[in-house]
């Protein structure tokens, strides 16, 4: 994904950007800008291209931040929306810390064309109280993009973003924003609230659980936020969260658990099946998951849980599940050869576990000869 995204920062994009800036700012040196911004571009990653663009722009726009922002404000509506528009809020985040009011206006405007969620974090780390107060105001905006920025920008564990150690340690300042947005009419905003709540759960599970208890039952939409926001705790089998959602594993059994190919080659699929039965006299909500204990480089096992489904099983009903888990090579996970584990998890409780061996394709071919 990142390899494809970085190609958006190409000569064609920079030519359009230079043309648009020149239209607004006649003194802009297009030729020099293009030479500097594309120099060594093929060796730069996605985020390196983004930051390099910002830094080169700084040298070709007026030195006064206010004047530079006036130009960028006129340019951004004429640029294609997408990841490349992050150069505008990034400029603010890098060079606007001493011009707070202008910077905040710019970020709330630029988020309409992409997102200012990364840039706002520079201000949270620089002047937390002042910035979080502005974000609370944004949570009441009439524009759903700005409301989402209020939640997404203060996520304690926002992927790819500058860390916010203050909020990882104590997320209490976030809660007024999330409370404001918990019944937001936009799913786009509610999804951000859920992700923020899930971030909180990873460092402060008790705050997430207390919030979930207070919100559950307000509305169908808010229940959706609560469920998605508690997904990490559900995968961990947190007893308080399981109880909150009525997930009781005691009356559900697993049988006929089988790994169909206990020796699997990298590039192929692990195939397995099992049956579940509800022994209760009442219908039960059942959350079906499986966990892969991946072998790591240090020869320790690292657990990752995958959700299969969540459904109601009638009294004495038995259901058979068949699944495949891919071991195709991907950029986000490195596989290590050797014995791994697979477990079946019902309502947060591991019921049955078995092992399998991950081998190379070459070994498979040799065995077949």
N, C-alpha and C positions, 0 to 999 in steps of 0.2 A: 504493500500500500504506500509506504513512505517513498519508495523508489519512483512510483508513478507520480505522486504529488510533487516531488521536487522538480520534475520536468515541466511543471507549470511556470516555474521561474526560468523562462527561456528568452531568446532574443526577441521573439515576436511580442511577448508580454512587455519587455523593457522598452521596446520601440513605441508601443502604445502609451505606456506610462510617460515616457519622455515627451511625446507629442502633446498629451493632455496637460502636462505641467507647463510646457512652452506656451500653450494657448493662454494660460492664466498668468504666467510669469515670463514675459518676453526675454528677460536676461538669462534664463536658464540655458546652460551649455549642453545641448543634447548630445553632441558628438563626444565630448569629454565624459559625460555621465555614462553613456553606453560603453565606452572603452573601459571605464573603471568597474562598472557593475558586472560586466561579463568576463572580466579577467579571471582566469582560473576557475570558472564556474563548474566545469565538469568534475572537479575534485571536491566540490562542496556538497554536504548533505542538505536535506530539506531545511532544517532549522538554521544551518550555517548560511544558506542562500537568503533566507528571510532576514537574518540579522545583518548580513553584509549589505543587503539592499538598503536597510534602514540607515546604516552608517554612511554609505555613499550618498544617500539623499541629504543627510545632514550637511555635507560639504558643498552641496549645490543649491540649497535653499537659504533664505535669509537667516542670519544668525539669531535674530530675535525670535523666540519660540512663538509668540503671538502671530507674527507675520507669516511664519512658515505654516502654521495651522490654518490660517486663512486660505492659503493656496491649496493645501491638502483637502480642506473642506469642499472646495469647488471641483477638485479632481475626482474624488472617490465616487460620486454618482455616475461618472462616465467610464468607470472601470468594471470589468466583469466580476461578479460576486464569486466568492470561493476562498480558498486558502490564501491566495495571493493578496487579498485585501487586508490580511493581518499585518502587512507592512505599515498601514496607517496607525492602528492602535499601538503597534510596537514602537513607532516613532515617538508617540506620546509617552509610553512607558519608559523609554530610554532617556528622553530629553526634556520631559515636562514636569519632573518632580518639584521644581521650584516655582511652577506656575499652576498651582493646584486647581483654581476655579476654571481656568481655560482648559486644563487637561481633563477635568471631569466632564465638562460640556462636550469636548471632542470625543471622549470614549463613549458617552451615551449616544452620540450621533453615529460614530463609526460602527457600533454594534448592530445597527440597522442593516448594514451591508455585509456583515460577516459575524465577527464576535470580538469583544474586547476582554474576554475572560482571562486571557494570559496577562495582558498589560495591566489590568487593575491590581494585580497582585504585587506589582512593584510599589504601588502606593500603599497597599496594606502593610507591607514590610517597612515602608518609610515613615508613614504617619497613620497608624492603625485606627485610632479613635476617630479622626477626622474622616477617614475613608469609609469606615464601616457605617458612619452616620449617613453619608451620601448614599450608600448602598441600601440602607433602610428606606430612604426616600425613593430610590429607584424601584423598590419592591411594590410601591403604590402607583407606579407609572401607568398611563393608559395604553402604552405600547408593550406588547408581550415580549418583544426582543429585549427591551430594557429591563423588564421584570425578570426575565430569565438570567440576564447578566448579574442581577442582584444575588441570585442563588448560585449560579455556576461559578462566578468569580471568587466566591469565598469557600468553595469546596476544599476541605482540608487536604485531600489527596487527588486533586485534579490531575489526570494523566498529562504528561509532557510539560507540566507547568512548574514554575518556581514554587518551591516548598513554602508552606505557611506554618512554621513550627509553633507559633503562638496559638493557632486554632487547632492544631493536632493535640496540643496539651490541654487546651480548654476551649471547647466549641460553644460555650454558653452565648457569646456575642452573636453567633449565627442564628440562634433560635428565634429571635423576633422576626427575622427575615423569613425563615421557613414557616413560622406560624401565619404570617401575613399571606403567604403564597399557597398554603396547604389546600385551599379550595379554589385555586385559580382556574378560570374557564379554559385556559389553554393547556392541552396535553404536553406541548413543548416545554412549558414552564413546570408543570407537575412532574415530568420525567426528571428534570434537573433537581427538583426538591428531593425526589426519591434517591437520586444518586448522591446528593449531599448527605442525606441521612445515612446512607450506606457507608459513606466515607467516615462519618462520625462513629459508626458501629465498630470500625476496625481499631480505633484507639480508645474509644469511650463507650463501650457497649451498654453500660447502665443508662446513659443519657438517651441513646437510641431507643432502648426498651421503654423507658418512661414516656418518651415522646410518642412512641407507637401506641402505648396503652391509652394515652390521652386523646389521640386522633382516631383510633379505630371506632368505627360505627358512625362517624359524622356524615359520611356519604359514600356512595359507591366509588367515586373518583378518589376520595381521600383514602379509602381502604386499599385502593390500588397503589397509592404512594407508600402506604405503610408496608404492604407486602413486598414491593420491590425494594424499599429501603431497608428491609430486614433480611434480604436474600443471603448476605454473608453469614449472619447469625443462624439462619435456617440451615445453611450448608454445614455449619459447625456443630449443628445439633444442640444449640443453646436451649436449655430446658424451659426457661421463662418464655422465650419466643414460641417454642413448640406449643406450650400450654396456651399462649395467647391466641394461636390460630387453631386450637382444638385438635392438634396432631398427637395422637396417643399411639405409640408403637406396640403396646402390650398385647393387643388382641389380633395383631397381624403377623402371620408367619411366612417364611420363605422356604420353598422346597424346590427340588429338581434344578438346583443351580449347577450350570455346566459351562465351562469354557470349551468351545468347539475346536479351537486350534491353539492349544497351550504353548506351541512354539510358533511365534509370529515374526516375520521378517520386516525390517524397516521398509516403509513404502506400501505395506499392506494393511489389512484391517484385523483387529481382534474381534472375534465373534463370540457372543455368549447369550445365554437364555436362563430364565428362572420363572417360577410361579409364585404368586402371592395369594394368600387366602385370609378373608376376614372371618375370624371365629366368634365375633361378637353377635349378640342378638339384635344389634342396631347397625344401621348404615354408618360407615366410618369414612372420614376424609383421609386419604392416603397420599403422601408425598413420596414418590419413587425416585431414587437417585442411585447412581453408582459412583464409586471413587476409584481412581487409578493412583496407585502409589508408585510414582515414577522413580526409577533409580537415578541418583544424581552422581556427579563426578566424584564426590567424596564417599561414594558407596552407601550413603544414607538414602532413605526413601522419603519422597515428598508427596504429600496427598493433594489431589485436586478432585473436587466433587463436580459431577455433571448431573443436571436435572433431567429426568425422563418425562415425568408427567405428575400432575396432582389431580386426583379425581375421587369421586365417591364410589366406594365398593359396598355392595349390598351384603346383608348377613349371609354368611357361609358361601359367598361367591369366591371363585378362584379365577385368577387372571394370569395369563402367560405372557411374558415379555421377551422379545428377541431384539438384540441390539448389536451394533457394530461400533468400534472405536478406531478411528484412523491413526495410523502411525506413519503417515506420509510426512516427509520432511517439510517443516515450516520455519519461517524466520523467527518466530516468537518462542520456540521451544527446541532445545537440543536433546536428542535421545541418546541414552547410554545403554550399551549392550549388557545383558544379564537378566537376573531374576527380578521381576516386578510383581506387584500385587493388584488384584481387583476385588473390590468388596461391594456388596449390595446394601444399600442404606434405606430404611423404611422409617418415615417420620423422624428423621434425624438419628436413628439408631442403626448401627451396623449389625446386620443379621448374619451374613455369611461372607467368608473370604476365601479366595483361592489365589494361586500363583501362576504366572506364565513367564516364558523366557523370550526376550527380544534378541533377535539375531540379525546378521547382515544378509542381504540378498545373495551375496557371493556364497555364503555358507549353505543357503538353500539350494543353489545351483549345484554345488559340489555334492551335496547329499543325494541329489537326484541322478547323478552320473553313475 
